[in-house]
Amino acid sequence: MRILLVGAGGVGSAMAAIGARRDFFELMVVADYSAEKAARAVSSLDERFVAAQLDAASAHDVARLCRARRITHVVNAVDPRFVMPIFNGAFAAGADYLDLAMSLSDARRGVMLGDEQFSQTEQWAAQGRLALAGMGVEPGLSDVFARYAADHLFTEIDEIGVRDGSNITIDGFVFAPSFSIWTTIEECLNRPVIWERDRGWFTTEPFSEPEIFDFPEGIGPVECVNVEHEEVLLIPRWVDAKRVTFKYGLGTEFIEVLKTVHKLGLDSTSPIVVGGGKTAVTVSPRDVLAARLPDPASLGTRMRGKTCAGTWIRGTGVDGQPREVYLYHVVDNEWSMREYGHQAVVWQTAVNPVVALELLATGAWTGAGVLGPEALDAKPFLDLLGEYG
């Protein structure tokens, strides 16, 4: 296996560090628009890791680098606006593909998350090639939990609800998201999607249906609200359930900041001209906001607490009795910083695509077309994840 990892930010750098402890691949090219950032991500790793400069917005450049390095698998670890050029570049070069977030929605055109990718599933399947979409933690591990529950714990599922929460604090900052603000805005300010068997997919208002969810391992109760997320678009395609939701534990203060960002138009991705004459520059407000906030990858030493990703399922158990379970994965920031030098949120996201790559390398996972994680057997994944930590 020869891997092209696109993105040397927090998640990409953590993926490289995690992969360095495994022996299932021959080469990992870590590529980023910033050659310096890519070089930094591989500087302390073994000779299997090399750095490259890459414009992720160019499918042609992605394909060219794949061919030059004889890449078999492309992993997309950058924000979701680059999904389609990387996805198309991998296909053009004859490589398989994994990502951590799917192609963007566009309410004006009636396009849902992942629609652009799923529209090409026949082409991928016809060539016996796999595009494994949404293989991070959420989506990703959350979808694996849904598959496991359907196969081993339930005979009928009334609801699958992904619930994400933490008790993480960040010293020294009034507002500092622990994940990409670009992605956070996209998820939280778009209209959330819900799936119901009798209605199909439909949307609701941002931050709707608040509930208090009691997270395990000392995190405790956190208010969770609906946000737009890939699991709601993925799980119903392969897992039979009456209802599927995704709720994020944001907290009142975080929600109010996001609402203010929206009111001021700072969530816009449309470029505006700032200044005039020779000093004029064109930039999108969201990119300005992202540049102004601290890099999530740099926050690890200031972070305290744990983050939890999990899938709550209720229905009828295999014994015929009502059942309710929460399958989850908790990462303590102190542990991830000590063991890997990466903060908990990015480490938890990064470990899952590495596990998936190892399953593909060994043949434990196989498939063709554009698939979600729940299309594949959950047990090998969960067994191997336990070895990683």
C-alpha positions as CSV (number, residue, x, y, z in Angstrom):
1,M,0.0,0.0,0.0
2,R,1.3,3.4,-1.0
3,I,-0.6,6.3,0.6
4,L,-1.1,9.9,-0.4
5,L,-2.2,11.8,2.7
6,V,-3.6,15.2,1.7
7,G,-3.4,17.7,4.5
8,A,-0.7,18.2,7.1
9,G,-2.8,20.1,9.6
10,G,-3.8,18.8,13.0
11,V,-5.6,15.6,11.7
12,G,-3.1,14.9,8.9
13,S,-0.1,15.2,11.2
14,A,-1.8,13.0,13.8
15,M,-2.5,10.4,11.1
16,A,1.1,10.3,10.2
17,A,2.2,9.9,13.8
18,I,-0.3,7.1,14.3
19,G,0.7,5.4,11.1
20,A,4.3,5.5,12.0
21,R,3.7,2.8,14.7
22,R,2.2,0.4,12.1
23,D,3.8,-1.7,9.4
24,F,1.0,-2.3,6.8
25,F,2.1,0.3,4.2
26,E,5.2,0.9,2.1
27,L,5.0,4.7,1.6
28,M,3.1,7.6,3.0
29,V,3.4,10.9,1.1
30,V,2.2,13.8,3.3
31,A,1.2,16.6,1.1
32,D,0.0,20.1,1.9
33,Y,-0.3,23.5,0.1
34,S,2.4,24.6,2.6
35,A,5.6,22.6,1.9
36,E,6.9,23.7,5.2
37,K,3.9,22.3,7.1
38,A,4.2,19.0,5.2
39,A,7.9,18.7,6.0
40,R,7.3,19.4,9.6
41,A,4.7,16.6,9.8
42,V,7.2,14.0,8.7
43,S,10.4,15.4,10.2
44,S,10.5,13.0,13.1
45,L,9.2,9.9,11.3
46,D,10.9,7.0,9.5
47,E,12.0,6.8,5.9
48,R,8.5,5.6,4.7
49,F,7.3,9.2,5.1
50,V,8.0,11.9,2.6
51,A,6.7,15.4,2.2
52,A,5.3,17.1,-0.9
53,Q,3.7,20.4,-1.9
54,L,0.2,20.1,-3.4
55,D,-2.7,22.3,-4.3
56,A,-5.7,20.3,-3.1
57,A,-8.0,22.4,-5.2
58,S,-6.6,20.9,-8.4
59,A,-7.7,17.4,-9.4
60,H,-5.0,17.5,-12.1
61,D,-2.2,18.1,-9.5
62,V,-3.6,15.4,-7.2
63,A,-3.6,12.9,-10.1
64,R,-0.1,13.9,-11.2
65,L,1.4,13.4,-7.7
66,C,-0.4,10.0,-7.4
67,R,1.1,8.8,-10.7
68,A,4.6,10.1,-9.8
69,R,4.5,8.2,-6.5
70,R,2.6,5.2,-7.7
71,I,-0.1,5.8,-5.0
72,T,-2.7,3.1,-4.3
73,H,-4.8,5.0,-1.7
74,V,-5.5,8.7,-1.3
75,V,-6.7,10.0,2.1
76,N,-8.3,13.4,2.2
77,A,-7.6,15.1,5.6
78,V,-8.4,18.7,4.5
79,D,-11.6,20.6,4.9
80,P,-14.6,19.5,2.8
81,R,-14.5,22.2,0.1
82,F,-11.6,20.2,-1.4
83,V,-13.4,16.9,-1.4
84,M,-14.3,16.8,-5.1
85,P,-11.0,17.7,-6.6
86,I,-9.2,15.2,-4.4
87,F,-11.9,12.6,-5.1
88,N,-11.7,13.2,-8.8
89,G,-7.9,13.3,-8.8
90,A,-7.7,9.9,-7.1
91,F,-10.1,8.4,-9.6
92,A,-8.2,9.8,-12.6
93,A,-5.0,8.3,-11.2
94,G,-6.5,4.8,-10.5
95,A,-6.2,5.1,-6.8
96,D,-8.7,4.2,-4.1
97,Y,-9.9,7.0,-1.9
98,L,-10.9,7.7,1.8
99,D,-12.1,10.9,3.3
100,L,-13.2,12.2,6.8
101,A,-16.0,14.5,5.6
102,M,-18.1,14.3,2.5
103,S,-18.9,16.7,-0.4
104,L,-20.7,19.9,0.7
105,S,-24.4,20.5,0.7
106,D,-26.0,23.4,-1.2
107,A,-29.6,24.1,-0.1
108,R,-30.1,26.4,-3.1
109,R,-29.6,23.6,-5.5
110,G,-31.2,20.9,-3.4
111,V,-27.8,19.1,-2.9
112,M,-27.3,17.1,0.3
113,L,-24.0,16.1,1.9
114,G,-22.3,13.5,-0.2
115,D,-24.6,13.8,-3.2
116,E,-21.8,14.7,-5.6
117,Q,-19.8,11.7,-4.5
118,F,-22.7,9.2,-4.6
119,S,-23.6,10.4,-8.1
120,Q,-20.3,8.7,-9.3
121,T,-20.6,5.4,-7.5
122,E,-21.3,3.4,-10.7
123,Q,-18.1,4.7,-12.3
124,W,-16.1,3.7,-9.2
125,A,-17.8,0.3,-9.0
126,A,-17.3,-0.4,-12.7
127,Q,-13.6,-0.2,-12.2
128,G,-13.6,-2.2,-9.0
129,R,-12.4,0.8,-7.1
130,L,-13.4,1.9,-3.6
131,A,-14.2,5.4,-2.4
132,L,-14.8,5.1,1.4
133,A,-16.6,8.3,2.4
134,G,-16.8,9.7,5.9
135,M,-14.1,7.6,7.6
136,G,-13.1,9.8,10.5
137,V,-14.7,9.7,13.9
138,E,-18.0,11.4,13.2
139,P,-18.7,10.4,10.5
140,G,-16.7,7.2,10.6
141,L,-16.5,5.4,14.0
142,S,-20.1,6.6,14.7
143,D,-21.3,4.8,11.6
144,V,-19.3,1.6,12.5
145,F,-21.1,1.6,15.9
146,A,-24.4,1.8,14.1
147,R,-23.5,-1.2,11.9
148,Y,-22.3,-3.2,14.9
149,A,-25.5,-2.5,16.8
150,A,-27.7,-3.5,13.9
151,D,-25.8,-6.8,13.4
152,H,-25.2,-7.9,17.0
153,L,-27.4,-6.0,19.5
154,F,-30.8,-5.3,17.9
155,T,-33.5,-7.1,15.9
156,E,-35.3,-3.8,15.3
157,I,-34.0,-0.2,15.7
158,D,-36.3,2.7,16.5
159,E,-33.7,5.4,16.5
160,I,-30.0,5.9,15.9
161,G,-28.7,9.2,17.3
162,V,-25.1,10.2,17.1
163,R,-24.2,12.3,20.2
164,D,-20.9,14.2,20.5
165,G,-19.8,16.0,23.7
166,S,-16.8,16.9,25.8
167,N,-15.7,18.7,29.0
168,I,-12.6,20.1,27.3
169,T,-11.5,23.6,28.3
170,I,-8.7,25.6,26.7
171,D,-6.6,27.8,28.9
172,G,-6.0,31.4,27.8
173,F,-8.7,31.8,25.1
174,V,-12.2,33.2,25.4
175,F,-13.1,31.4,22.1
176,A,-10.9,28.7,20.5
177,P,-12.6,25.8,18.7
178,S,-10.7,22.5,19.1
179,F,-11.5,21.6,15.4
180,S,-11.4,23.5,12.1
181,I,-13.6,26.6,12.4
182,W,-14.3,26.3,8.7
183,T,-15.8,22.9,9.1
184,T,-17.5,23.8,12.4
185,I,-19.4,26.7,10.7
186,E,-20.4,24.5,7.8
187,E,-21.9,21.9,10.2
188,C,-23.5,24.2,12.7
189,L,-25.0,27.0,10.6
190,N,-26.4,24.9,7.8
191,R,-29.9,23.5,8.3
192,P,-29.6,20.1,10.1
193,V,-30.8,17.0,8.4
194,I,-33.0,14.3,10.0
195,W,-34.1,11.0,8.5
196,E,-37.3,9.2,9.3
197,R,-38.6,6.1,7.6
198,D,-42.0,7.6,6.8
199,R,-40.6,11.0,5.6
200,G,-37.1,10.3,4.2
201,W,-34.6,13.2,4.7
202,F,-35.8,16.6,5.8
203,T,-34.3,19.6,7.4
204,T,-35.0,21.6,10.6
205,E,-33.7,24.9,12.1
206,P,-30.1,25.1,13.3
207,F,-29.6,24.2,16.9
208,S,-33.1,22.7,17.1
209,E,-34.4,20.0,19.5
210,P,-32.1,20.7,22.4
211,E,-31.6,17.9,24.9
212,I,-29.4,17.1,27.8
213,F,-27.3,14.0,27.2
214,D,-25.3,12.4,30.0
215,F,-21.9,11.5,28.6
216,P,-19.8,8.8,30.2
217,E,-16.4,8.6,31.9
218,G,-16.8,11.8,34.0
219,I,-17.8,14.1,31.2
220,G,-21.4,14.4,32.5
221,P,-24.5,16.1,31.2
222,V,-24.1,18.4,28.1
223,E,-26.8,20.2,26.1
224,C,-26.8,18.8,22.6
225,V,-28.6,20.3,19.5
226,N,-29.2,19.2,15.9
227,V,-26.5,20.1,13.4
228,E,-25.9,19.0,9.8
229,H,-23.8,15.9,9.7
230,E,-22.9,13.1,7.3
231,E,-24.1,10.2,9.5
232,V,-27.8,11.1,8.9
233,L,-27.1,10.9,5.1
234,L,-25.0,7.7,5.4
235,I,-26.6,5.4,8.0
236,P,-30.1,5.0,6.4
237,R,-28.5,3.8,3.2
238,W,-27.2,0.6,4.9
239,V,-28.8,0.3,8.3
240,D,-32.5,-0.2,8.9
241,A,-33.9,2.3,11.5
242,K,-37.0,4.3,11.9
243,R,-35.1,7.6,12.7
244,V,-31.5,8.9,12.5
245,T,-30.2,12.1,14.0
246,F,-27.0,13.9,14.9
247,K,-26.6,16.2,17.9
248,Y,-23.6,18.1,19.0
249,G,-22.8,19.2,22.5
250,L,-21.9,22.8,21.7
251,G,-22.9,24.8,24.8
252,T,-24.8,28.0,25.0
253,E,-21.8,30.3,24.7
254,F,-20.4,28.5,21.6
255,I,-23.9,28.7,20.0
256,E,-24.2,32.4,20.7
257,V,-20.8,33.1,19.1
258,L,-21.8,31.2,16.0
259,K,-25.1,33.0,15.8
260,T,-23.2,36.3,16.0
261,V,-20.7,35.2,13.3
262,H,-23.7,34.5,11.1
263,K,-25.4,37.8,11.8
264,L,-22.3,39.7,10.9
265,G,-21.8,37.7,7.7
266,L,-18.5,36.3,8.8
267,D,-19.6,32.7,7.9
268,S,-19.7,33.6,4.2
269,T,-17.4,31.9,1.8
270,S,-18.1,34.4,-1.0
271,P,-15.0,36.6,-1.6
272,I,-15.2,40.3,-0.8
273,V,-12.8,43.1,-1.7
274,V,-11.0,44.7,1.3
275,G,-9.2,48.0,0.8
276,G,-8.7,49.9,-2.4
277,G,-6.2,50.6,-5.1
278,K,-2.9,48.8,-5.0
279,T,-3.6,47.6,-1.4
280,A,-6.9,45.9,-2.3
281,V,-7.2,42.2,-1.5
282,T,-10.0,39.7,-2.2
283,V,-10.8,37.2,0.6
284,S,-13.8,35.4,2.0
285,P,-14.9,36.4,5.5
286,R,-14.8,32.8,6.7
287,D,-11.2,32.5,5.7
288,V,-10.4,35.7,7.6
289,L,-12.1,34.3,10.7
290,A,-10.2,31.0,10.4
291,A,-6.9,32.9,10.0
292,R,-7.7,35.0,13.1
293,L,-8.4,32.0,15.4
294,P,-5.6,29.8,16.8
295,D,-4.7,26.6,14.9
296,P,-6.5,23.7,16.6
297,A,-3.4,21.6,16.3
298,S,-1.5,24.1,18.5
299,L,-3.9,24.0,21.4
300,G,-3.0,20.6,22.9
301,T,-0.8,21.9,25.8
302,R,-3.6,24.3,26.8
303,M,-6.5,21.8,26.6
304,R,-7.9,20.0,29.6
305,G,-10.5,17.2,29.7
306,K,-12.0,14.5,27.6
307,T,-13.9,14.2,24.3
308,C,-16.5,11.6,23.6
309,A,-17.9,10.4,20.2
310,G,-20.7,7.9,20.2
311,T,-23.8,6.4,18.8
312,W,-27.0,6.0,20.9
313,I,-29.4,3.3,19.7
314,R,-32.8,2.3,21.0
315,G,-35.1,-0.5,19.8
316,T,-35.7,-4.2,20.3
317,G,-32.8,-6.3,21.5
318,V,-31.9,-9.8,20.3
319,D,-33.8,-11.1,23.3
320,G,-37.0,-9.5,22.1
321,Q,-37.0,-6.9,25.0
322,P,-36.7,-3.1,24.7
323,R,-33.1,-2.0,24.7
324,E,-31.1,1.2,24.7
325,V,-27.3,1.4,24.4
326,Y,-24.7,4.1,23.9
327,L,-21.6,2.8,22.0
328,Y,-18.8,5.3,22.5
329,H,-15.1,6.2,22.3
330,V,-13.5,8.6,24.8
331,V,-10.1,10.2,24.5
332,D,-8.4,12.0,27.4
333,N,-6.3,15.0,26.1
334,E,-3.6,14.3,28.7
335,W,-3.2,10.7,27.3
336,S,-3.2,11.7,23.6
337,M,-0.6,14.5,24.3
338,R,1.6,12.2,26.3
339,E,1.4,9.2,24.0
340,Y,1.4,11.0,20.6
341,G,1.9,14.7,21.1
342,H,-1.5,15.5,19.5
343,Q,-4.6,16.9,21.1
344,A,-7.6,14.6,21.8
345,V,-10.0,15.9,19.2
346,V,-7.7,15.6,16.2
347,W,-6.2,12.3,17.5
348,Q,-9.7,10.8,17.8
349,T,-10.5,11.9,14.3
350,A,-7.1,10.7,12.9
351,V,-7.0,7.2,14.3
352,N,-10.0,5.9,12.4
353,P,-8.8,6.3,8.8
354,V,-5.5,4.7,9.7
355,V,-7.4,1.7,11.1
356,A,-9.5,1.6,7.9
357,L,-6.4,1.7,5.7
358,E,-4.9,-1.3,7.7
359,L,-8.1,-3.3,7.2
360,L,-8.0,-2.6,3.5
361,A,-4.3,-3.5,3.3
362,T,-4.9,-6.9,5.0
363,G,-8.1,-7.6,3.0
364,A,-10.3,-7.7,6.1
365,W,-12.3,-4.9,4.4
366,T,-13.1,-4.9,0.7
367,G,-15.6,-3.1,-1.5
368,A,-16.2,-1.2,-4.7
369,G,-18.1,2.0,-5.4
370,V,-18.8,4.9,-3.1
371,L,-19.5,3.4,0.3
372,G,-19.9,4.6,3.9
373,P,-18.3,2.8,6.8
374,E,-21.6,1.1,7.8
375,A,-21.5,-0.7,4.5
376,L,-18.7,-2.9,5.8
377,D,-18.3,-5.4,8.7
378,A,-18.0,-3.5,12.0
379,K,-16.3,-6.2,14.1
380,P,-12.9,-6.2,12.4
381,F,-12.7,-2.5,12.7
382,L,-13.6,-2.4,16.4
383,D,-11.2,-5.2,17.2
384,L,-8.3,-3.5,15.5
385,L,-9.2,-0.1,17.0
386,G,-8.7,-1.6,20.4
387,E,-5.1,-2.3,19.5
388,Y,-4.5,1.3,18.6
389,G,-5.8,2.8,21.9
